[in-house]
Structure formats: structure tokens, C-alpha cells
Amino acid sequence: VADASGGTSADAHKYAMDRMVQAGVIPVTWQQVLLEWQRDWARKETYNAVTSLVKEHSGAYGMGIDYAVTMVHKGDERVSHGKTIGPNPA
């Protein structure tokens, strides 16, 4: 898992990854592993845990999950909206 491993420096990490690729390894990310383990969203026993991780740690993909939950599945929003300010009187 390329983004969940490290080295003593960025160069050390890169060279280690290069050696693994030369040996036949196919590098993947933590998110690829997580989603392969999930397989599909019909697996309800892990759905909440996986979507929670994705929402918090997967940037735009996590935002897409939030959007789907609120707009498609009519779930609650995770944000609180501040006071709305109306137009200034003339």
C-alpha cells in the first residue's frame, strides 16, 4: 500500500517503491484496498464504517459520498449552516 508506507526520506520511499515494482508488485493506495474489501455498497455490515472513513479522509470522493447520502438517499447533512443574512435595506 504505497501511501501507507514510508522511508527515511522521500527518495528512500521512491527507490523502495521502484524496487518493488521491478519485482512485480502492483502499487495500490489505502483507498483502493478499502474499496476492494468492501466490494459493493450492498454489503450493509460494513457500509457505515467504510463510508465514515471515506467521508473523513478521501477528499473529493468523500464529498461525493456526502452528496449522495444527503441528496439521493435524503440523509442528514453533516454540516451546520450559519445564520443567513438577507439583502441590505436600500
C-alpha positions as CSV (number, residue, x, y, z in Angstrom):
1,V,0.0,0.0,0.0
2,A,2.0,2.9,-1.4
3,D,0.5,5.8,0.6
4,A,0.5,3.9,3.9
5,S,4.3,3.2,3.9
6,G,7.3,5.4,4.2
7,G,11.0,5.6,4.3
8,T,13.7,7.7,6.0
9,S,13.2,10.3,3.2
10,A,11.1,10.8,0.1
11,D,13.9,9.4,-2.0
12,A,14.2,6.3,0.1
13,H,10.4,5.7,-0.3
14,K,10.6,6.3,-4.1
15,Y,13.5,3.9,-4.5
16,A,11.9,1.2,-2.4
17,M,8.7,1.5,-4.4
18,D,10.7,1.3,-7.7
19,R,12.4,-1.9,-6.4
20,M,9.1,-3.4,-5.5
21,V,7.6,-2.6,-9.0
22,Q,10.7,-4.2,-10.6
23,A,10.0,-7.3,-8.6
24,G,6.4,-7.4,-9.9
25,V,4.4,-5.6,-7.2
26,I,1.5,-3.5,-8.4
27,P,1.3,-0.5,-6.0
28,V,-2.1,0.5,-4.7
29,T,-3.5,3.1,-2.3
30,W,-5.2,2.6,1.0
31,Q,-8.5,3.7,-0.6
32,Q,-8.2,1.0,-3.3
33,V,-7.6,-1.7,-0.7
34,L,-10.6,-0.4,1.4
35,L,-13.0,-0.4,-1.5
36,E,-11.8,-3.8,-2.7
37,W,-12.6,-5.2,0.7
38,Q,-16.0,-3.5,0.7
39,R,-16.7,-4.9,-2.8
40,D,-20.0,-3.2,-3.3
41,W,-22.3,-1.0,-1.3
42,A,-24.9,-3.7,-0.8
43,R,-22.7,-5.1,2.0
44,K,-24.5,-3.4,4.8
45,E,-22.5,-4.9,7.7
46,T,-19.5,-2.7,6.7
47,Y,-21.3,0.1,4.9
48,N,-21.4,2.7,7.7
49,A,-17.8,2.2,8.8
50,V,-16.4,2.4,5.2
51,T,-18.4,5.5,4.3
52,S,-17.4,7.1,7.5
53,L,-13.7,6.6,6.7
54,V,-14.2,7.8,3.1
55,K,-16.1,10.9,4.1
56,E,-13.3,12.0,6.6
57,H,-10.2,11.0,4.6
58,S,-10.9,10.8,0.9
59,G,-11.2,14.5,-0.2
60,A,-13.5,15.0,-3.2
61,Y,-14.6,11.3,-3.2
62,G,-15.7,11.7,0.4
63,M,-17.6,14.9,-0.5
64,G,-19.3,12.8,-3.3
65,I,-20.3,10.2,-0.7
66,D,-21.8,13.0,1.5
67,Y,-23.6,14.4,-1.5
68,A,-25.1,11.0,-2.4
69,V,-26.2,10.5,1.2
70,T,-27.9,13.8,1.5
71,M,-29.3,14.4,-2.0
72,V,-30.0,10.9,-3.3
73,H,-30.8,9.0,-0.1
74,K,-32.3,12.0,1.7
75,G,-29.9,11.6,4.7
76,D,-29.0,14.3,7.2
77,E,-26.3,16.9,6.3
78,R,-23.1,16.7,8.2
79,V,-22.6,20.5,8.2
80,S,-24.3,23.2,10.2
81,H,-25.2,26.3,8.3
82,G,-24.7,29.7,9.9
83,K,-27.2,32.5,10.1
84,T,-28.5,33.6,6.7
85,I,-28.1,37.3,6.1
86,G,-30.7,38.9,4.0
87,P,-30.3,41.8,1.5
88,N,-29.2,45.1,2.8
89,P,-32.0,47.7,3.1
90,A,-31.7,50.4,0.5
